[in-house]
Amino acid sequence: MGYWHARSRDGWDRKVTADGAYGSLGVGVDLGRHFNLQLVYTGYTYAVDSYYDDDEYDINRADTVTLGAEVRF
């Protein structure tokens, strides 16, 4: 779990800020002494300020699934 904050400017030089939180859940399995596979789900929720009204926020959501492999020497 975590929190993030970002500030930037868009193409018309307007300030854009975003705040968000995320949480992850994953599982991994060793397939021998030198190899591991992981599967991780991460859900993000974030609010971005409106271009036209600084007091209005758009709430958004994004999800990712990651498949990873690890080789150990």
C-alpha positions in Angstrom: 0.0 0.0 0.0 1.1 3.5 -0.6 0.3 7.1 -1.5 1.7 9.4 -4.2 1.4 13.1 -5.2 2.4 14.7 -8.5 2.5 18.3 -9.9 3.0 19.2 -13.6 1.8 21.6 -16.3 -0.3 20.7 -19.4 0.3 21.9 -22.9 -1.4 25.2 -22.2 0.8 25.9 -19.2 -2.0 25.2 -16.7 -1.0 23.6 -13.4 -2.1 20.0 -12.9 -2.0 18.2 -9.6 -2.8 14.6 -8.8 -3.0 12.6 -5.5 -3.5 8.9 -5.3 -3.2 5.6 -3.4 -2.4 2.1 -4.4 -2.5 -1.4 -3.0 -1.0 -4.6 -4.2 -1.5 -8.3 -3.7 0.9 -10.9 -5.1 1.9 -14.5 -5.0 5.2 -16.2 -5.9 6.3 -19.7 -6.2 9.8 -21.2 -6.3 10.2 -23.7 -9.2 13.5 -25.0 -8.0 16.6 -23.5 -6.3 17.3 -21.0 -9.2 13.9 -20.0 -10.6 10.8 -18.2 -9.3 7.6 -16.9 -10.8 5.4 -14.1 -9.4 1.9 -12.8 -10.2 1.0 -9.3 -8.7 -2.2 -7.3 -9.0 -2.0 -3.6 -8.2 -5.1 -1.3 -7.9 -4.6 2.5 -8.2 -7.2 5.2 -7.3 -6.3 8.8 -7.9 -7.8 12.3 -8.1 -6.8 14.9 -10.7 -7.7 18.6 -10.3 -10.0 20.0 -13.0 -8.5 22.1 -15.7 -11.4 24.6 -15.4 -12.1 24.7 -11.6 -9.4 24.2 -9.0 -12.0 23.0 -6.4 -13.3 20.1 -8.6 -11.5 16.8 -8.8 -11.9 13.9 -11.2 -11.7 10.5 -9.5 -10.0 7.8 -11.6 -9.0 4.2 -11.2 -6.4 2.0 -12.9 -5.5 -1.7 -12.5 -2.3 -3.6 -13.4 -1.4 -7.3 -13.4 2.3 -8.2 -13.5 3.8 -11.5 -14.3 7.5 -11.8 -13.2 10.2 -14.3 -13.4 13.4 -14.4 -11.3 16.6 -16.4 -12.1 19.1 -16.8 -9.3 22.7 -17.7 -9.7 
